[in-house]
Amino acid sequence: MSTGTSLQRRLAIAVGLSVTLLWLAAAAVTAHRLDGEMRQVFDDGLKATAQRILPIARHDIREDHSNGVSVEHDDDEEGEQDDDRTGPDREARYGEDVTFVVRDGNGRILLASRGADAAIFPPFVRQGFVRTETHQLYYDMDPSRSLTIAVAEPLDRRLELSRQMLLGLITPLIVVVPLSLLAIVLVVRRSLRPIRGLKEELAHRGARDLSPLPATNLPSELRPISAGINQLLDRLKAAFNAERAFAANAAHELRTPVAGAIAQAQRIRSETKEEQTGQRATEIEMTLKRLMRMSEKLMQLARAEGGRLQSDEPSDLRPVLEMIAQDFSRAGEGRIVLTLPPDPVLSKLDPDAVGILFRNLIENALKHGAQDGLVEAVLKADGSLCVANDGPVLPIETMERLMQRFERGDAKIGGSGLGLSIIRAIADRTGMTLKVISPRPIKDEGVEVQVKLPLA
């Protein structure tokens, strides 16, 4: 779109962004909640570990006392005793990530897990959770308050698990979000199909097609638009019909009084003996004849714009063209050379419309071409009708201007300026192609008008 954004694109972008943001927000909220739940689970695990180990440690230490084993030793001995007492089973149970130390009331380490670093265990201050820069710890105390335990878990492990959880949430979105966007585009495109159909219906209409738009299969949002367009088309059709009816009626009603006025002017000219009066009567007759021709052209234009141009049954175009050429020959125009194919050329064009079209082509060629040159008319088997004459070359802007109403190529040459307008009106209403070429093909002068007649 050059002047605005496509409605389909706007809807797809708006819905796609909304869905994407909702997916990301839902993933963020879920990750936040899962992170909190996992922290709670880890903290509960630390607490449960401390509560399980403390009674075992108290029992082991009492057995050592009853066996006469001293529990007051340095850190190296404690490490060796811890290796002997905890053993592989306890290492497997508690793992390397979670470590613990058991202290007496004076803060001396009595028991520790394998690999436990005393530096990461601050002295016991209170029962509960303590967070350092590197570990999350839980402190507990036995009922006799003679032993304390500290269980530690590295924060890096929790952070790694949080990253894995976040990756597990984001990975499906990498697939789901593009699929959702594609589905949105397809759904929006399918939903806007009636709008595209309405647009194509209007785009494919000709300039003269004022028939109402079909209201079937339109959503409720488009029906008022279609109804408004149909009302506008009805008003335009009524205005055009009134204009054509006025032009046709006026031209028709003028024929009789104009013919009578011409007859009176001719009678005055024949009865008068004054030269000046006879000259004025001749001028009046010529003016009335131009008015007669203008009324005939107006009737032809009204017929071309409002009449029925298609017939139910196809007919041969050749007899119509022969009759028009013979009419010009009987009127004294022997410069027309008509070439017809040997086989019939069938078309559903109304014979009257074909006659109006061909007559105006011949009149323009005779009037604006070289006065001593021939007018060549050729009908081909594919429906192409070409009318050409010799004469001056017409510029492109002049050819475009001559298609308008009441435009004359040469002011010195008489004419109504409606010939090409009538031809163009018939061509537009019947879907014919109209080309004006100057100079003529294979020549350096003249004008050729090409019309592609529709075949049956």
Secondary structure by P-SEA (a helix, b strand, c coil): ccccccaaaaaaaaaaaaaaaaaaaaaaaaaaaaaaaaaaaaaaaaaaaaaaaaaaaaaaaaaaaaacccccccaaaaaaaaaaaccaaaaaaccccccccccccccccccccccccccccccccccbbbbcccbbbbbbbcccccbbbbbbbbaaaaaaaaaaaaaaaaaaaaaaaaaaaaaaaaaaaaaaaaaaaaaaaaaacccccccccccccccccaaaaaaaaaaaaaaaaaaaaaaaaaaaaaaaaaaaaaaaaaaaaaaaaaacccaaaaaaaaaaaaaaaaaaaaaaaaaaaaaaccccccccbbbbaaaaaaaaaaaaaaaccccbbbbbccccccccccaaaaaaaaaaaaaaaaaaccccbbbbbbbcccbbbbbbbbcccccaaaaaaaacccccccccccccccaaaaaaaaaaaabbbbbbbcccccccbbbbbbbbcccc
